[in-house]
Amino acid sequence: MLKLLLSRLATAIPSIVGVVVVTFMLTRLLPGDPAAYFAGLAASPQAIAEVRTKLGLDKSLPAQFVGYIVDLAHGNLGNSLSTGQPVVAEIATRLPASAELTLFALILAVGIAIPLGVLAAVKQGTWIDHLCRIVTTAGVSLPVFFTGLLFAYVFYYLLQWAPAPSGRLDVFLSPPTHITGFYLIDSALTGNMEVFWGALRQLALPAISMAIFSLAPLARMTRGSMLSVLGSDFIRTARASGLAPGTVVFTYAFRNAVLPVITVLGMVFSFLLGANVLVETVFAWPGIGLYAVNALITSDYAPVQGFVLTMAVLYVALNLAIDLLYGLVDPRVRLDS
């Protein structure tokens, strides 16, 4: 297992280096001049030049890149020009909000998609199988931002069942004592159930919007993988041996069908990391996705670079966790490594 871990880390380092280089170049190629934006509409060319010098944008691209790498080596992602705060601090503040939303959506998707896919494979051709196809088709067809806008319009504006899409917590409630940064966990640990239910109500619509987007590939892969395994010789042998149907399905079939599902699970989680940018914008969720969008609009380089680098590190860590999970589920992966 250690050898597998080291080999995956060795392949991940070039990816991170590539992300750093590409992100630096792309932010410099974006339209717009940060110096002109922050100097103001009425600023003179001399004032804009002074701001550009102050920001270090008058230097050549290689000199700017070297300075960025030196700061990065010291754990410094720069300061946001919009807020004046260090990017590391702002990402650390906003990351729990994005992580709570993404993980809650993933848990919802897994809790619905995998049982639905297993039942659709076991009950092939029945109404459950048809329901699985309808749900997966709808999940693939509906963009996540459209689903979020539709939910906000129906459940908040028309029915008034949901709270206003205005962030993680109602304006009349105070955030719980900071322990993990996850409002649900922190409020539960401190026994503040009013905040817990308030945070859960705020989290419901954006999480369901993302869950619908992600459960489609999970359910389809689970169904397809289970159908393939259920037609295998060892499953027919297990059934002929008189084993209980539940034992055959879950102990033998699902365990052998779970590897492709884990692969898709990793892909879905990476998709959710990107989709949360749209959902956070729709629901005014104060995560790093909304932070990156606002920085991109103002041509604020440092937050955009910090956001992309954070997403790259999370993606690499996710793939590493998936590889390790492979080794736990299938010992042959450890032997092959």
C-alpha positions as CSV (number, residue, x, y, z in Angstrom):
1,M,0.0,0.0,0.0
2,L,2.9,2.4,0.8
3,K,4.4,1.7,-2.6
4,L,1.1,2.5,-4.3
5,L,0.8,5.7,-2.3
6,L,4.3,6.9,-3.3
7,S,3.8,6.0,-6.9
8,R,0.6,8.0,-7.1
9,L,2.2,11.0,-5.4
10,A,5.1,10.9,-7.9
11,T,2.6,11.1,-10.8
12,A,0.6,13.9,-9.1
13,I,3.5,16.4,-8.7
14,P,3.9,17.1,-12.4
15,S,0.1,17.7,-12.6
16,I,0.3,20.3,-9.8
17,V,3.3,22.0,-11.5
18,G,1.4,22.1,-14.8
19,V,-1.7,23.6,-13.1
20,V,0.5,26.4,-11.6
21,V,2.1,27.3,-14.9
22,V,-1.1,27.2,-16.9
23,T,-3.1,29.1,-14.4
24,F,-0.5,31.9,-14.2
25,M,-0.4,32.3,-18.0
26,L,-4.2,32.2,-18.4
27,T,-4.9,34.8,-15.8
28,R,-2.5,37.1,-17.6
29,L,-4.2,36.5,-20.9
30,L,-7.7,37.3,-19.6
31,P,-9.2,40.5,-21.0
32,G,-9.3,43.5,-18.7
33,D,-6.7,45.5,-16.9
34,P,-6.6,45.1,-13.1
35,A,-4.7,48.4,-12.8
36,A,-7.4,50.3,-14.7
37,Y,-10.2,48.6,-12.7
38,F,-8.8,49.4,-9.3
39,A,-7.6,52.9,-10.3
40,G,-11.2,53.9,-11.1
41,L,-13.0,55.0,-14.2
42,A,-11.8,58.6,-13.9
43,A,-8.2,57.8,-13.3
44,S,-5.5,59.3,-15.6
45,P,-3.0,57.2,-17.5
46,Q,-0.4,58.3,-15.0
47,A,-2.5,57.1,-12.1
48,I,-3.1,53.7,-13.8
49,A,0.6,53.4,-14.5
50,E,1.3,54.0,-10.8
51,V,-1.2,51.3,-9.7
52,R,0.3,48.9,-12.2
53,T,3.8,49.5,-10.8
54,K,2.4,49.1,-7.3
55,L,0.9,45.7,-8.2
56,G,4.0,44.6,-10.0
57,L,2.3,44.3,-13.3
58,D,4.9,46.5,-15.0
59,K,7.4,43.6,-14.8
60,S,7.9,41.1,-17.5
61,L,6.0,37.8,-17.3
62,P,9.1,35.7,-16.4
63,A,9.8,38.1,-13.5
64,Q,6.2,38.0,-12.3
65,F,6.2,34.2,-12.5
66,V,9.4,33.9,-10.5
67,G,8.0,36.1,-7.9
68,Y,4.8,34.1,-7.8
69,I,6.7,30.8,-7.4
70,V,8.8,32.3,-4.6
71,D,5.7,33.4,-2.8
72,L,4.1,30.0,-3.4
73,A,7.0,28.2,-1.9
74,H,6.5,30.2,1.3
75,G,2.8,29.4,1.4
76,N,1.8,32.8,0.2
77,L,-0.9,33.0,-2.4
78,G,-0.9,36.8,-2.4
79,N,-3.5,39.3,-1.4
80,S,-6.8,39.9,-2.9
81,L,-7.0,43.3,-4.5
82,S,-10.7,43.6,-3.9
83,T,-10.7,42.9,-0.2
84,G,-7.0,43.5,0.7
85,Q,-7.0,40.2,2.7
86,P,-4.5,37.3,2.2
87,V,-5.9,34.7,-0.3
88,V,-4.9,31.8,2.0
89,A,-7.0,33.2,4.8
90,E,-10.0,33.9,2.6
91,I,-9.9,30.4,1.0
92,A,-9.5,28.8,4.5
93,T,-12.6,30.7,5.6
94,R,-14.7,29.9,2.5
95,L,-13.6,26.3,1.9
96,P,-15.7,24.7,4.6
97,A,-18.8,26.2,3.1
98,S,-18.0,24.7,-0.3
99,A,-16.9,21.4,1.3
100,E,-20.1,21.1,3.3
101,L,-22.3,21.8,0.3
102,T,-20.4,19.4,-2.0
103,L,-20.1,16.5,0.5
104,F,-23.8,16.8,1.5
105,A,-24.8,16.7,-2.2
106,L,-22.5,13.7,-2.7
107,I,-24.0,11.9,0.3
108,L,-27.5,12.5,-1.1
109,A,-26.6,11.3,-4.5
110,V,-24.9,8.2,-3.3
111,G,-27.8,7.4,-0.9
112,I,-30.2,7.5,-3.8
113,A,-28.3,6.4,-6.8
114,I,-26.6,3.2,-5.6
115,P,-29.7,1.6,-4.1
116,L,-31.7,2.7,-7.1
117,G,-29.1,1.2,-9.5
118,V,-28.9,-2.1,-7.6
119,L,-32.7,-2.4,-7.5
120,A,-33.0,-1.6,-11.2
121,A,-30.5,-4.3,-12.0
122,V,-32.1,-6.9,-9.8
123,K,-35.6,-5.9,-11.0
124,Q,-34.7,-5.5,-14.6
125,G,-37.6,-4.5,-16.8
126,T,-39.9,-3.5,-13.9
127,W,-41.2,-0.1,-12.9
128,I,-38.1,0.4,-10.7
129,D,-35.9,-0.1,-13.8
130,H,-38.0,2.4,-15.7
131,L,-37.9,4.9,-12.9
132,C,-34.1,4.6,-12.8
133,R,-33.9,5.4,-16.5
134,I,-36.2,8.4,-16.1
135,V,-34.2,9.8,-13.1
136,T,-30.9,9.3,-14.8
137,T,-32.1,10.9,-18.1
138,A,-33.5,13.9,-16.2
139,G,-30.3,14.3,-14.2
140,V,-28.1,14.3,-17.3
141,S,-30.5,16.6,-19.2
142,L,-30.9,19.4,-16.6
143,P,-28.0,21.7,-16.1
144,V,-27.2,22.2,-12.5
145,F,-27.7,26.0,-12.6
146,F,-31.1,25.6,-14.3
147,T,-32.2,23.1,-11.6
148,G,-31.0,25.5,-8.9
149,L,-33.0,28.4,-10.4
150,L,-36.0,26.2,-10.9
151,F,-36.0,25.0,-7.3
152,A,-35.5,28.6,-5.9
153,Y,-38.4,29.8,-8.1
154,V,-40.8,27.0,-7.1
155,F,-39.9,26.3,-3.5
156,Y,-39.0,29.8,-2.3
157,Y,-40.9,32.2,-4.5
158,L,-44.1,30.2,-5.4
159,L,-44.6,27.8,-2.5
160,Q,-42.5,29.6,0.2
161,W,-41.4,26.3,1.6
162,A,-37.7,27.1,1.5
163,P,-35.8,30.0,3.0
164,A,-34.4,32.8,0.8
165,P,-31.4,31.7,-1.2
166,S,-29.1,34.1,0.7
167,G,-26.3,32.1,2.0
168,R,-25.5,29.5,4.7
169,L,-27.8,30.8,7.4
170,D,-30.7,33.1,7.9
171,V,-29.9,36.7,8.8
172,F,-31.6,36.4,12.1
173,L,-29.4,33.5,13.3
174,S,-25.8,33.7,14.4
175,P,-23.2,31.1,13.1
176,P,-22.3,28.4,15.6
177,T,-19.1,28.3,17.5
178,H,-16.3,27.5,15.0
179,I,-15.0,24.0,15.4
180,T,-14.8,22.5,12.0
181,G,-16.3,25.2,9.8
182,F,-19.2,22.9,8.9
183,Y,-22.3,24.6,10.3
184,L,-24.3,21.3,10.6
185,I,-21.5,19.6,12.5
186,D,-20.6,22.6,14.7
187,S,-24.2,23.3,15.7
188,A,-24.7,19.6,16.5
189,L,-21.6,19.5,18.6
190,T,-22.6,22.6,20.6
191,G,-26.2,21.5,20.9
192,N,-27.6,24.5,19.1
193,M,-30.4,22.8,17.3
194,E,-32.0,26.0,16.1
195,V,-29.0,26.8,14.1
196,F,-28.7,23.2,13.0
197,W,-32.2,23.1,11.4
198,G,-31.7,26.6,10.0
199,A,-28.4,25.6,8.3
200,L,-30.0,22.4,7.1
201,R,-32.9,24.3,5.5
202,Q,-30.5,26.7,3.8
203,L,-28.4,23.7,2.6
204,A,-31.3,21.6,1.2
205,L,-32.0,23.3,-2.1
206,P,-28.4,23.8,-3.4
207,A,-27.4,20.3,-2.2
208,I,-30.4,18.7,-3.9
209,S,-29.7,20.7,-7.1
210,M,-26.1,19.3,-7.2
211,A,-27.3,15.8,-6.1
212,I,-29.7,15.5,-9.1
213,F,-26.8,16.4,-11.4
214,S,-24.5,13.8,-9.9
215,L,-26.8,10.8,-9.2
216,A,-27.4,10.1,-12.9
217,P,-23.9,8.7,-13.8
218,L,-23.8,6.9,-10.4
219,A,-27.1,5.2,-10.9
220,R,-26.4,4.2,-14.5
221,M,-23.0,2.8,-13.7
222,T,-24.3,0.9,-10.7
223,R,-27.1,-0.6,-12.8
224,G,-24.8,-1.5,-15.7
225,S,-22.1,-3.0,-13.5
226,M,-24.6,-5.0,-11.4
227,L,-26.2,-6.4,-14.6
228,S,-22.8,-7.5,-15.8
229,V,-21.9,-9.2,-12.6
230,L,-25.4,-10.8,-12.1
231,G,-24.9,-12.6,-15.4
232,S,-21.6,-14.2,-14.3
233,D,-21.1,-17.9,-13.7
234,F,-20.1,-17.5,-10.0
235,I,-23.5,-15.7,-9.3
236,R,-25.4,-18.6,-11.0
237,T,-23.3,-21.0,-8.9
238,A,-24.1,-19.1,-5.7
239,R,-27.8,-19.1,-6.5
240,A,-27.7,-22.8,-7.3
241,S,-26.0,-23.4,-3.9
242,G,-29.2,-22.2,-2.2
243,L,-27.8,-18.9,-0.8
244,A,-30.3,-16.2,0.2
245,P,-31.0,-13.7,-2.6
246,G,-29.8,-10.8,-0.3
247,T,-26.5,-12.6,0.2
248,V,-26.0,-13.2,-3.5
249,V,-26.8,-9.6,-4.4
250,F,-24.9,-7.7,-1.7
251,T,-22.1,-10.1,-0.6
252,Y,-21.1,-11.5,-4.0
253,A,-22.6,-9.3,-6.8
254,F,-22.3,-5.8,-5.4
255,R,-18.8,-6.3,-4.0
256,N,-17.6,-7.3,-7.5
257,A,-19.5,-4.5,-9.1
258,V,-18.3,-1.7,-6.9
259,L,-15.0,-0.9,-8.5
260,P,-16.5,0.8,-11.6
261,V,-18.9,2.6,-9.2
262,I,-15.9,3.9,-7.2
263,T,-14.3,5.2,-10.4
264,V,-17.4,7.1,-11.3
265,L,-17.8,8.3,-7.7
266,G,-14.4,10.0,-8.0
267,M,-15.3,11.6,-11.3
268,V,-18.7,12.8,-9.9
269,F,-17.0,14.4,-7.0
270,S,-14.6,16.2,-9.3
271,F,-17.6,17.4,-11.3
272,L,-19.2,18.7,-8.2
273,L,-16.1,20.7,-7.3
274,G,-16.7,22.6,-10.6
275,A,-20.5,22.7,-10.4
276,N,-20.5,24.3,-7.0
277,V,-19.3,27.5,-8.7
278,L,-22.6,27.8,-10.5
279,V,-24.7,26.7,-7.5
280,E,-23.0,29.1,-5.1
281,T,-23.6,31.9,-7.5
282,V,-27.4,31.0,-7.8
283,F,-27.9,30.6,-4.0
284,A,-25.4,33.3,-2.9
285,W,-23.5,30.6,-1.1
286,P,-20.3,32.1,0.5
287,G,-17.9,29.4,-0.8
288,I,-14.7,29.6,-2.8
289,G,-16.7,29.2,-6.1
290,L,-18.5,32.5,-5.6
291,Y,-15.2,34.0,-4.4
292,A,-13.5,32.9,-7.6
293,V,-16.3,34.3,-9.8
294,N,-16.2,37.7,-8.1
295,A,-12.4,37.8,-8.5
296,L,-12.6,36.8,-12.1
297,I,-15.0,39.6,-12.9
298,T,-12.6,42.2,-11.4
299,S,-9.5,40.6,-13.0
300,D,-8.2,39.9,-9.5
301,Y,-5.4,37.4,-10.3
302,A,-4.4,36.1,-6.9
303,P,-7.8,34.7,-5.8
304,V,-8.3,33.1,-9.2
305,Q,-4.9,31.4,-9.0
306,G,-5.5,30.4,-5.4
307,F,-8.9,28.9,-6.3
308,V,-7.6,26.9,-9.3
309,L,-4.6,25.6,-7.3
310,T,-6.9,24.6,-4.4
311,M,-9.2,22.7,-6.8
312,A,-6.2,21.0,-8.3
313,V,-4.9,19.8,-4.9
314,L,-8.3,18.6,-3.9
315,Y,-8.7,16.7,-7.2
316,V,-5.3,15.1,-6.8
317,A,-6.1,14.2,-3.2
318,L,-9.4,12.7,-4.3
319,N,-7.8,10.5,-7.0
320,L,-5.2,9.4,-4.4
321,A,-8.0,8.4,-2.0
322,I,-9.8,6.6,-4.8
323,D,-6.6,4.6,-5.6
324,L,-6.2,3.7,-1.9
325,L,-9.9,2.6,-1.7
326,Y,-9.3,0.4,-4.8
327,G,-6.5,-1.3,-2.8
328,L,-8.8,-1.9,0.1
329,V,-11.7,-3.3,-2.0
330,D,-9.6,-5.3,-4.4
331,P,-6.3,-6.7,-3.1
332,R,-5.1,-7.4,-6.7
333,V,-4.6,-3.6,-7.1
334,R,-2.1,-3.7,-4.2
335,L,-0.3,-6.6,-5.8
336,D,-0.2,-5.0,-9.3
337,S,1.4,-1.9,-7.8
